[in-house]
Amino acid sequence: MEGDRKVVLAAVEIDGLALQFASEELRNDKEVVLTAVKNAPDALPYALETLRKDPDIIAAAEEDEPILEDTPEELPSDMPDDSVRENLTRAWENVELP
């Protein structure tokens, strides 16, 4: 059943967290993951990495609860050392959700 797309799609429509029980193939299916995170943003970590970084998936997950709500768009420009600022910016770009 974990690989039956129709069953999994129906399950994530009811409870997005059901995504965790889906096959790897379906956790990489954009429609399945999109449906899951629209119903339960906490389902995002169960998607495969490529979809966790997909802008449509992230936007759907953030509709109800912004995941990065308290994160500034850019680091403050008054940081003392440009290299520190660059390193923090680069590190932030590589952050992966659990």
DRENKOLLUM-757571 format. One record per residue (C-alpha): y, x, z. Coordinates in Angstrom, 1 decimal, padded with zeros to 4 digits. Layout:
N
R      y      x      z
R      Y      X      Z
...
This chain:
98
R      y      x      z
R  000.0  000.0  000.0
R  002.4  002.9  000.7
R  002.6  003.6 -003.0
R  002.9 -000.1 -004.2
R  006.5 -000.2 -005.4
R  006.9 -004.0 -005.1
R  005.5 -004.0 -001.6
R  007.7 -001.1 -000.5
R  010.7 -002.6 -002.1
R  010.1 -005.9 -000.3
R  009.6 -004.1  003.0
R  012.8 -002.1  002.8
R  014.7 -005.2  001.9
R  013.6 -006.6  005.2
R  013.8 -003.4  007.2
R  015.2 -000.3  005.6
R  013.5  002.0  008.1
R  010.2  001.0  006.4
R  011.1  003.7  003.9
R  009.6  006.2  006.3
R  006.1  004.8  005.5
R  006.6  004.9  001.7
R  004.9  007.5 -000.5
R  006.8  010.6 -001.5
R  007.2  009.2 -005.0
R  008.9  006.0 -003.7
R  011.1  008.0 -001.2
R  012.4  009.6 -004.4
R  012.9  006.3 -006.2
R  016.6  005.6 -006.3
R  016.3  001.8 -006.2
R  014.0  001.8 -003.3
R  016.1  004.3 -001.3
R  019.3  002.5 -002.2
R  017.9 -000.8 -001.0
R  016.7  000.8  002.2
R  020.0  002.5  003.2
R  021.9 -000.6  002.4
R  019.8 -002.5  005.0
R  019.5  000.4  007.4
R  021.8  003.5  007.0
R  019.5  005.3  009.4
R  016.8  005.3  006.7
R  018.7  008.0  004.8
R  016.8  010.9  006.4
R  013.5  009.5  005.0
R  014.7  009.8  001.4
R  013.8  013.0 -000.4
R  016.5  015.6 -000.4
R  017.7  015.0 -004.0
R  018.5  011.4 -003.1
R  020.0  012.2  000.3
R  022.7  014.1 -001.7
R  023.2  011.3 -004.3
R  026.7  009.9 -004.1
R  025.6  006.3 -004.6
R  023.1  006.6 -001.8
R  025.5  008.2  000.5
R  028.1  005.5 -000.3
R  025.6  002.8  000.4
R  024.7  004.3  003.7
R  028.3  004.7  004.7
R  029.3  001.1  003.9
R  028.5 -000.2  007.3
R  028.8  003.0  009.4
R  030.5  006.0  007.9
R  028.1  008.9  008.5
R  030.9  011.4  008.4
R  033.6  009.2  010.0
R  035.1  011.8  012.3
R  035.0  014.7  009.8
R  038.2  015.7  008.2
R  038.4  015.9  004.4
R  039.6  019.5  004.7
R  039.8  022.1  007.4
R  043.3  022.5  009.0
R  045.5  024.9  007.0
R  046.7  026.6  010.1
R  043.4  028.3  010.9
R  044.2  031.9  011.7
R  041.8  033.7  009.4
R  041.1  032.6  005.8
R  037.6  034.2  005.9
R  036.7  032.0  008.9
R  038.1  029.0  007.1
R  036.2  029.8  003.9
R  032.9  030.3  005.9
R  033.3  027.0  007.7
R  034.1  025.2  004.5
R  031.0  026.8  002.8
R  028.8  025.9  005.8
R  030.1  022.3  005.8
R  029.2  022.0  002.1
R  025.6  023.0  002.9
R  025.1  020.6  005.8
R  022.0  018.5  005.4
R  021.5  015.3  007.2
R  018.4  015.2  009.4
